Amino acid sequence: MAGKMVQFPTNGGTTSGYLATPASGKGPGVLVIQEWWGLVQHIKNVCDRFAAEGFTALAPDMYHGQTASEPDGAGKLFMALNIAQAEKDLRGAATYLLGRSATKKLGAVGFCMGGQLALYAATLNPSVGACVNFYGIHPNVKPDYSKLTGPVLGLFGEKDQFVNPATAKAVDAAIRSAGRQSEIHIYPNADHAFFNDERADAYNKAAADDAWRRTLTLFRQHLK
């Protein structure tokens, strides 16, 4: 069951996003944050997968209509991300999703750039009750971990050159030192973007399947 594009208010402006709803009509809300490529089909498919598992999933378009199909273009969009606008978009998306969620607590999950933005969203919105960070990176996004209100699950690849195991462990330690709950898993033989099943060069089915299972378990436990 495919989702649809929607629009929602963001502090005086409007942002679009992809909304997927379960067959029941309403489930626990999950924010799904894009990779540096933009709001591409892979991210929409992830939303649809959440909907098939009973969640209401919303992926806000952080690039406002722009996407990239090769790394140079993605890198330019990634570095040009307006953090102040991203904050408005994430707050607006959470408010919109709360109105369509079966629970008062939302989940936030993101991939690559989106992993860091999911952490950011979790510090901006007390309604985010659990966060999953898939190999998150963005040099200009600085979440205040003391404002987290729920546990964080970090999922990383041992061979990742963008977010190497040392960096992953440092994020985990920083969250813990802020007095918040964090757990990480570093998958052997997995690279950056190991969850992206549209990238044959990076996809690792064993790691992706386990990470998906852990993500669903966390959200089912904490989104009430």
C-alpha positions, 0 to 999 in steps of 0.5 A: 500500500503506497503512501502519498505526498502531503504538505504541512506548515513549518513556522510560517512556511510549508514543507512537503513530505511523503506519508505512508499509513497502515491498513488500520488507518493510524499507527504509532508515528515515525519520522523517517529522515532522508540520506544526502540524496534527498527524498528519493524512492528508497526513503519512500519505500522505507516509509511504506515498509513501516506502514506495512508493520503498522506504523504511520510514517512521514518523511519530510523533504529536507531539500524542498524538491531537490534530489541527486543521483550522483555523489558530487550533487548529493554532497553539494546539497548536503553541505548547502542544507540550511540548519535553521530551515531544517529545524523548522521542517523537523518541528513542523513534521513532528507536529503534523505527524502527532496529529496522525499518530495513534500514540503520543510518542513518536519515533525518529529514524534517519540514514546517513545525513538523516541519522544525524538529523533524526538525533537532532529531531529527537532533541528538538521535540519532546514527543520523540520517544525513541530514535534510531541513527543509521550511520549518521553524519552531518558536520553542521548539525550539533544535537544537544543530547541532554534534551533527548527524552528517549533511548537512542539506537545507533547502527553502524558498519565496521567498514564505514569510512564516513562514520567509522567505528571510533566515531560511532563509539564517540557518539554513543559515549557523548549521549551516555555522558549527557545522562541519556540512554544509548546502544550501538551495534557495529556490523562486521563487513558492513559499509556506509549505507548498508541498509540501502537495498537500491545500492548494490555496492553498499547493501548488506542484507544480513546487517540490514535485516538485523537492523530493521528488526532492532528498529521495529523492536525499539519503536514497538517498545517505546512508542506509547 
